[in-house]
Amino acid sequence: MSNITKVILLLSSCFFFLACTNSNGPHQYRSMNLNNKSKSYVKGANDGCSTAEGHYVKNHSAFNNNSDYNEGWWAGRRNCENN
C-alpha cells in the first residue's frame, strides 16, 4: 500500500470519527427555569446536576424530608444527564 493511500485512509477515518462527535461539548443541557423556585429546590437542582456529571452530591436529610429539595434534585439530575 502506498504512502498516499495510507494518508488518505487515515484522513478519511479521522473525518468519519469527527462527524460522529458532538461539537457542542460533552453535555447538552436543557434550560432549567429556576425562577420563582425555593432555595431548597435550587440547591437540590444543583446537587442533582452535579450527581449526573459524576460528582455525587445529595443532602440525604433534605432529600428525605424536604419535597422542594427532592423535586429539585431529580429535576437537576434529569436535566444534566448525558443522553
C-alpha positions in Angstrom: 0.0 0.0 0.0 1.5 3.4 -1.0 2.1 6.2 1.5 -0.5 8.4 -0.3 -3.2 5.7 0.1 -2.3 5.3 3.8 -2.6 9.1 4.3 -6.0 9.2 2.5 -7.3 6.3 4.6 -6.1 7.9 7.8 -7.7 11.3 7.0 -10.9 9.6 5.9 -11.0 7.7 9.2 -10.4 11.0 11.1 -13.2 12.8 9.3 -15.6 9.9 9.9 -15.0 9.8 13.6 -15.2 13.6 13.9 -18.5 13.6 12.2 -19.9 11.3 14.9 -18.9 13.5 17.8 -20.9 16.3 19.5 -19.3 19.6 18.6 -21.2 21.4 21.3 -19.2 19.9 24.2 -19.7 16.8 26.3 -23.2 17.6 27.6 -26.3 19.1 26.1 -28.4 20.6 28.9 -31.9 21.7 28.7 -32.5 25.1 30.1 -34.0 24.9 33.6 -36.3 27.6 34.7 -35.4 28.2 38.3 -37.3 31.5 38.6 -39.7 31.5 41.5 -38.3 28.3 42.9 -37.4 28.0 46.5 -33.8 28.0 47.7 -34.2 24.3 48.6 -35.4 23.5 45.1 -32.4 25.4 43.5 -29.9 23.7 45.9 -31.5 20.3 45.0 -31.3 21.0 41.3 -27.6 22.0 41.6 -26.8 18.9 43.6 -28.7 16.6 41.2 -26.9 18.1 38.3 -23.5 17.6 40.0 -24.5 14.0 40.6 -25.4 13.5 36.9 -22.0 14.8 36.0 -20.3 12.2 38.1 -19.8 14.1 41.4 -22.3 12.5 43.8 -23.9 15.3 45.9 -27.0 14.8 47.9 -28.2 16.1 51.3 -29.9 13.0 52.4 -31.8 14.6 55.2 -33.2 17.3 52.9 -33.8 14.7 50.1 -35.9 12.6 52.5 -37.7 15.4 54.4 -37.9 18.4 52.0 -40.1 17.9 48.9 -38.7 21.0 47.2 -35.1 19.8 47.6 -36.2 16.3 46.4 -38.0 17.5 43.4 -35.2 19.9 42.5 -32.6 17.1 42.9 -34.4 14.8 40.5 -35.0 17.7 38.0 -31.4 18.7 38.1 -30.2 15.1 37.6 -32.6 14.5 34.6 -31.6 17.8 33.1 -27.9 17.2 33.3 -27.7 13.5 32.4 -25.6 12.8 29.4 -28.0 11.5 26.8 
